[in-house]
Amino acid sequence: MAVKDRDRFSTATRLRLLGEQTAERVYRSQTKRQARRSRLTGRAALLALVLCSLVVALAYPIRQYVSQRAEIADQRKEQAERREHVEKLKDEKARWRDDAYAEQRIRDRLHYVMPGETGYTVIDPAAANNKRTDQGAAARPWYSNVWDGVDKADRPADED
């Protein structure tokens, strides 16, 4: 028994036992890690698959939703513009019902003058400088002008 006890407490025996225990712990921890990794990896793959399928399943409806919201916003904007236009037309209609406004607009557009008033027409000086090239055409009858136009169109370009 003394030899056995001595072997048990020898340095070599202690180192050998320590090495075996350490190797056993390392082996156990590696198998646990591998078991954890494989379980987490499978779960992660399943989670990724579920997320990808959700993204694919929801992509089209979300795109449709966003495009429809944009279209609704455009329609509301157009509706507001149309309402504003209708309000302007109502205002203009109300103004035309006023006789003073209608008279003023008729005088401006048609150059009407009330009895007893003197009407003046101002000629633009720049327009007076623009002379017509064919002054004699105004003095002739209209059918002569038409016939001359037909003759000119029939001539070759060299004769002009």
Secondary structure, 3 states (H helix, E strand, C coil): CHHHHHHHCCHHHHHHHHHHHHHHHHHHHHHHHHHHHHHHHHHHHHHHHHHHHHHHHHHHHHHHHHHHHHHHHHHHHHHHHHHHHHHHHHHHHHHHHCHHHHHHHHHHHHCCCCCCCCCCCCCCHHHHHCCCCCHHHHCCCHHHHHHHHHHHHHCCHHHC
